[in-house]
């Protein structure tokens, strides 16, 4: 949870670009887009 807050803070305050955040944290582009779009991680769904 702290990881998501740190990434969102750095990118949304323009301390770090999205591309640089992907490199720094080793996450993929799609994962970063999800982190920026939603403050809380998605929950689980029962099938």
FENWO-V480178 format. One record per run of one state. SS is the DSSP state (A for helix, B for strand, O for the rest). FROM is the first residue (numbers start at 0). LEN is the number of residues. If there is no record, write none. Layout:
# FENWO-V480178
SS,FROM,LEN ; SS,FROM,LEN
This chain:
# FENWO-V480178
O,0,1 ; A,1,11 ; O,12,5 ; A,17,8 ; O,25,3 ; A,28,9 ; O,37,10
